[in-house]
Amino acid sequence: MDEHYTCVARIGDVNAARLAAARLDSEGIASRLHGEALGPFPVTIGRLAETQLWVTARQRDSAVAVLTELGIDCENPE
């Protein structure tokens, strides 16, 4: 059964987003990354450069706690 995912953060640096996703994974929190910076022709200017970090709805609170600990802003990600 597919779980509903929700965006918890927008991160301006694609590598920082990958590290944040790896940290969530190490905590047992499933995550997905979405954004133009991940494509074959990465965009690195403006909001198109942001990478969205998505987690399952049921793990959202745990993910926000971990990301806040890392200094990542989780306010109004969408």
FENMOTA-V622354 format. One record per backbone hydrogen bond with DSSP energy under -1.0 kcal/mol. NH is the residue of the N-H (numbers start at 1). CO is the residue of the C=O. If there is no record, write none. Layout:
nh=NH co=CO
nh=NH co=CO
This chain:
nh=6 co=55
nh=8 co=53
nh=9 co=53
nh=11 co=51
nh=17 co=13
nh=18 co=14
nh=19 co=15
nh=20 co=16
nh=21 co=17
nh=22 co=18
nh=23 co=19
nh=24 co=20
nh=25 co=21
nh=26 co=22
nh=27 co=23
nh=28 co=25
nh=29 co=24
nh=32 co=54
nh=34 co=52
nh=38 co=35
nh=39 co=36
nh=49 co=46
nh=50 co=47
nh=51 co=11
nh=52 co=34
nh=53 co=9
nh=54 co=32
nh=55 co=6
nh=57 co=4
nh=59 co=56
nh=63 co=59
nh=64 co=60
nh=65 co=61
nh=66 co=62
nh=67 co=63
nh=68 co=64
nh=69 co=65
nh=70 co=66
nh=71 co=68
nh=72 co=67
